[in-house]
Each structure stands twice: as C-alpha cells, then as structure tokens.
C-alpha cells in the first residue's frame, strides 16, 4: 500500500513538473503585445495631456499678465483723477473715450456715460479690490470705495488693442 502511494505521488510530481513551453511562449507573446498596445495608448494620452497643460499654463500666464497690467492702469487712473491729469488719461484711453478738459469730464461713447471729475479724491486706503473678469481681449476690474456713509462700486473696463491695454470705460454707482 505504501508503495502504491509513493508511486502515485511520484507520478503526480512528474506530471505537474512537465510544461508545454510552446504554449507558454504563445501566451507570453500575446500578453507582451497587449502590454505594448496599452503602453502606446498611454504614451499618446500622456503627450495630449502635456499639450493641454501647456496651453492652460500659457492662458493662465496671459491672464495673470493682463490682470497685473490693468490693475496698475486702474490705480494710475485713480491717481490721474485725483491730480486732474487729463493728458495721462487721454494717453491710455481707447478711441471710445473722450477727455473734455474744460468741462473736467471723461465721456465714454460706448456706454453713453460721462464721469465728472470733481475735487473728490480717491484715497487708496479707502479702496478695496473686488473682482476681475477676463474675456478674450477685454478685462473688467471692480473696486469698492469706502466712505463714512457706506461704499460705492467702481468698474473699469479695459480692451487690448495692438498689444496694449487701454481704458475703455469707467462706471461708478455713486
């Protein structure tokens, strides 16, 4: 009986130790081909994602530059309004803006709106940046101006013409 069990165990070991190498090579090459196809797909997808990232980074850089430039222009406009520097305002204005020095007025033809320049000063410590909206070659920047009775909102609109940002409108609700 023990001899039969030993023979059966040996037979079992011999049968399980035998491999069909041609079958494993075929399976291995099919797996390798499938892996190569998957790697190629992933590499293509990786290239596309890198292009998308580059475009997004470029757009964000452009938007950051536009905000920096127009924010500086807006702050300079506040200073020019305080100093009644009509020459500076004219130099950074789009064709839609007419500066009427004699009347101390800036007329914005697109909105059919005029801003009367008074002796009121825009103090930077009373201003608060609120928002910006960037769309193609247009930027809108909003400020709040605080005073004893409350606050008002001031909107600046800028357009990009020939690579340069220009004041296109200014509207206030006060």
C-alpha positions as CSV (number, residue, x, y, z in Angstrom):
1,X,0.0,0.0,0.0
2,X,2.8,2.4,0.8
3,X,4.5,1.5,-2.5
4,X,1.3,2.5,-4.3
5,X,1.1,5.8,-2.6
6,X,4.7,6.6,-3.2
7,X,4.3,5.7,-6.9
8,X,1.2,7.8,-7.2
9,X,3.0,10.8,-5.6
10,X,6.0,10.4,-7.9
11,X,3.7,10.1,-10.9
12,X,1.8,13.2,-9.8
13,X,5.1,15.2,-9.4
14,X,6.3,14.1,-12.8
15,X,3.1,15.1,-14.5
16,X,2.9,18.5,-12.8
17,X,6.6,19.3,-13.4
18,X,6.2,18.8,-17.2
19,X,5.5,22.1,-19.1
20,X,4.5,22.8,-22.6
21,X,6.9,25.5,-23.4
22,X,5.4,26.4,-26.8
23,X,2.0,27.2,-25.2
24,X,3.6,29.4,-22.6
25,X,5.6,31.2,-25.3
26,X,2.4,31.9,-27.3
27,X,0.6,33.2,-24.2
28,X,3.7,35.3,-23.2
29,X,3.9,36.9,-26.6
30,X,0.2,37.7,-26.7
31,X,0.5,39.3,-23.2
32,X,3.5,41.3,-24.4
33,X,1.7,42.5,-27.5
34,X,-1.3,43.6,-25.4
35,X,1.0,45.4,-22.9
36,X,2.8,47.2,-25.8
37,X,-0.5,48.4,-27.2
38,X,-1.5,49.6,-23.8
39,X,1.8,51.4,-23.3
40,X,1.5,53.1,-26.7
41,X,-2.0,54.3,-25.8
42,X,-0.8,55.7,-22.5
43,X,2.2,57.4,-24.2
44,X,-0.2,59.1,-26.7
45,X,-2.6,60.1,-23.9
46,X,0.4,61.5,-21.9
47,X,1.5,63.6,-24.9
48,X,-2.0,65.0,-25.3
49,X,-2.3,65.8,-21.6
50,X,1.1,67.6,-21.7
51,X,-0.1,69.8,-24.6
52,X,-3.3,70.6,-22.7
53,X,-1.3,71.5,-19.6
54,X,1.0,73.7,-21.7
55,X,-2.0,75.6,-23.2
56,X,-3.7,76.1,-19.8
57,X,-0.4,77.3,-18.3
58,X,0.0,79.8,-21.2
59,X,-3.6,81.0,-20.8
60,X,-3.1,81.5,-17.1
61,X,0.1,83.4,-17.6
62,X,-1.6,85.6,-20.2
63,X,-4.5,86.2,-17.8
64,X,-2.1,87.0,-14.9
65,X,-0.2,89.4,-17.0
66,X,-3.4,91.1,-18.2
67,X,-4.6,91.5,-14.6
68,X,-1.3,92.9,-13.4
69,X,-1.2,95.4,-16.3
70,X,-4.8,96.5,-16.0
71,X,-4.7,96.7,-12.2
72,X,-1.7,99.0,-12.4
73,X,-3.5,101.1,-15.1
74,X,-6.6,101.4,-12.8
75,X,-4.6,102.6,-9.9
76,X,-2.8,105.1,-12.1
77,X,-6.2,106.3,-13.3
78,X,-7.3,106.9,-9.7
79,X,-4.1,109.0,-9.3
80,X,-4.7,110.8,-12.5
81,X,-8.3,111.6,-11.5
82,X,-7.0,113.0,-8.2
83,X,-4.4,115.1,-10.0
84,X,-6.8,116.0,-12.9
85,X,-4.1,114.7,-15.2
86,X,-6.2,114.7,-18.4
87,X,-3.1,114.1,-20.6
88,X,-2.4,110.8,-18.9
89,X,-6.0,109.7,-19.1
90,X,-6.1,110.5,-22.8
91,X,-2.8,108.6,-23.4
92,X,-4.1,105.3,-22.0
93,X,-7.7,105.6,-23.4
94,X,-9.3,103.7,-26.3
95,X,-11.0,105.6,-29.1
96,X,-14.3,105.2,-27.2
97,X,-13.1,107.7,-24.5
98,X,-13.2,111.4,-24.9
99,X,-11.5,113.6,-22.3
100,X,-13.1,117.0,-22.0
101,X,-10.6,119.1,-20.0
102,X,-12.6,122.3,-20.0
103,X,-15.6,120.5,-18.5
104,X,-13.5,118.3,-16.2
105,X,-15.3,115.3,-17.7
106,X,-14.5,112.0,-19.3
107,X,-17.1,110.8,-21.8
108,X,-17.4,107.1,-22.7
109,X,-19.2,106.8,-26.0
110,X,-19.8,103.0,-25.9
111,X,-21.9,103.4,-22.7
112,X,-23.1,106.9,-23.4
113,X,-21.8,107.7,-19.9
114,X,-19.7,110.6,-18.6
115,X,-17.7,110.8,-15.4
116,X,-17.4,114.3,-13.9
117,X,-14.1,114.9,-12.3
118,X,-14.6,116.7,-9.0
119,X,-12.4,117.8,-6.2
120,X,-13.1,114.4,-4.5
121,X,-10.0,112.3,-4.0
122,X,-9.8,108.6,-4.5
123,X,-7.7,107.6,-1.5
124,X,-6.0,104.3,-2.0
125,X,-6.6,103.3,1.7
126,X,-10.4,103.6,1.0
127,X,-10.3,101.4,-2.0
128,X,-10.8,97.6,-2.0
129,X,-10.2,95.3,-4.9
130,X,-13.3,93.3,-5.5
131,X,-13.1,91.3,-8.8
132,X,-11.9,90.9,-12.3
133,X,-13.4,89.4,-15.4
134,X,-11.2,88.4,-18.3
135,X,-12.7,87.6,-21.6
136,X,-10.6,87.5,-24.9
137,X,-9.1,91.0,-25.2
138,X,-11.3,92.6,-22.5
139,X,-10.8,93.0,-18.8
140,X,-13.2,94.4,-16.2
141,X,-11.9,95.3,-12.7
142,X,-14.1,96.2,-9.8
143,X,-13.3,98.2,-6.8
144,X,-15.3,99.3,-3.7
145,X,-14.7,102.7,-2.4
146,X,-15.5,103.1,1.3
147,X,-16.6,106.3,3.0
148,X,-18.4,107.3,6.2
149,X,-21.9,106.8,4.8
150,X,-21.2,103.4,3.1
151,X,-19.5,102.5,-0.1
152,X,-19.8,102.6,-3.9
153,X,-18.5,100.4,-6.6
154,X,-16.2,101.5,-9.4
155,X,-15.9,99.4,-12.6
156,X,-13.0,99.8,-15.0
157,X,-13.2,98.3,-18.5
158,X,-10.0,97.8,-20.5
159,X,-9.6,96.5,-24.0
160,X,-6.4,95.2,-25.7
161,X,-5.6,96.9,-29.0
162,X,-2.4,96.3,-30.9
163,X,-0.9,94.5,-27.9
164,X,-1.6,97.4,-25.4
165,X,-4.3,97.6,-22.7
166,X,-6.4,100.8,-22.9
167,X,-9.1,102.3,-20.7
168,X,-12.4,101.7,-22.4
169,X,-14.9,102.7,-19.7
170,X,-15.2,103.7,-16.1
171,X,-18.6,103.5,-14.3
172,X,-19.4,104.2,-10.7
173,X,-22.7,103.8,-8.8
174,X,-22.1,106.8,-6.6
